């Protein structure tokens, strides 16, 4: 949250001209960089408009929280008002979404989405946007979990006339989703008076700010319920836009023979897989023929085991990109392609019969197989040669077939405790600006530490597990990876000094109590083995311990990639050094963005450890 105070204090700062400076300083402290020009312009226009309304409503002493951060995500509500309900006398909260729009209209008769002149693509109806914020807060903040009736939501489009936004009200209204235009300012004032009494909101604000935060729902633990029963996640903002774009395409496809492609792109933790599972569940429950495909054996097998537990029907929904070589055109209503950056040039491999070697591109097979295609990807998570999935490649293939391609970019972060700062830090660490990577500024959401030895790293993660957190150790592929033999101890291939641990298993069978490769990230017994990018990609856990191997070292002010230090067989092929450099950096970006609560980094290289200690001030020894 940027700032909170009683309304009369904020109004006084507005009059004095000091509020914007205060908000800017708080923003820099919270995010480590200057706010954008558009952000500042929004504060300058919107906050005075709202404080004027609140003063006229007699709500001088209600607490006003500006840019209230939603728990465990980088998303925030423009304003949350905290006060006392005039009838019940209990705490009362109003989430307010402020819009500068002068007009907006529903997207092709779909009231959940709307068109605004300032944006090239459809955006979420602000009624649904503020409703999502209310639902999310009620799910995660203990002050509301037992009293969900205490929160209400309002979208205030103060520059709009009724004529300019009348179509938005086709979306259902309710306590958590109301809409007022500038023309209905008086009605907005009256409505606020129904929710808030003209008395101090300090106690209510304190209750919300100190409310216990429910732990995040790991994706796979709710996957079965998501697919079979009901939506488990509250999708916010662009997530909801992506979901509605697909559902809109499905409804159009049912009315005509047209095909459509929707591409959803976003950073690690932006919620791509949550969208994919929400779509899979809704479409499957409604009777559509839908499949969820990936290029990852670990992710697909884990989904079959966990989401499809005790249900062969649900297990059959999960498949691979290379399963569509012989698929009949449009044989599926909707095909959801998660981790689509892993799409390869063709589906053929050494086991493919000659009769099936058509030479068709894999992306063409996928697009041909369904009426509606959904591709979810992050181009910077391609980690193997031959992984070719990009937005441009998919869009070009669709356009060559005359198929409409819609693109939705996700901006939020629902991993790393919602810390955009951590994701930005990782990005700058691996791709430093001219001035070099920035030091990590400790913050309340994400915990980042360094270890001086693999023993320290493992001991610290053991400590976190004893506190109830999940944890995993991963490393760059810099040690040989031996096959584990049944009845024999696991080969301890990852050797660093006098510390040695086995890699996660290969194959589909458990050996000596260690889980098969596909379950390493989710089975508690996986902690005893070191994972690679091939077993970690697509998964998340509370604490991530990352070992930087000798394939990536810091020398003379920059990262140096040593392909000879990598034991990954894919790099033995004829691959340009620039491509190897990019793929190894992408590998470490994946490993460094698996943690939900914290990350510990250790490097096998002494000079690199010095650089990491220079950037990260907190060692694990502070907690041991």
Buried (B, 14 or more C-beta within 10 A) or exposed (E): BBBBBBBBBBBBBBEEEEBBEBBBEBBEEBBBEEBEEEBBEBBEEBBBBBBBBBBEBBBBBBBBBBBBBBBBBBBBBBBBBBBBBBEEEEBBBBBBBBBBBBBBBBBEEBBBBBBBEEEEBBBBBBBBBBBBBBBBBBBBBBBBBEBBEBBBBBBBBBBBBEEBBBBBBBBEEEBBBBBBBBBBBEEBBEBBBEBBBBBBBBEBBBBBBEBEEEEBBBBBEBBBBBBBEEBBBBBBBBBBBBBBBBBBBBEBBEEEEEBBBBBBBBBBBBBBBBBBBBBBBBBBBEEBBBBBBBBBBBBBBBBBBBBBEEBEEBBEBBBBBBBBBEBEEBBBBBBBBBBBBBBBEBBBEEEBEEEEEBEBBBBBBBBBBBBBBBBBBBBBBBBBBEBBBBBEBBBEBBEEEEBEBBBBBBEBBBBBBBBBBBBBBBBBBBEBEEEBBBEBEEBEBBBBBBBBBBBBBBBBBEBBBEEEBBBBBBBBBBBEBEEBEEEEEBBBBBEBEEBBBBBBBBEEEBBBEBBBBBBBBBBEEBBBBBBBBBBBBBBBBBBBBBBBBBBBBBEEEEBEBBBEBBBBEBBEEEBEEEEBBBBBBBBBBBBBBBBBBBBBBBBBBEEBBEBBBEBBBBBBEEEE
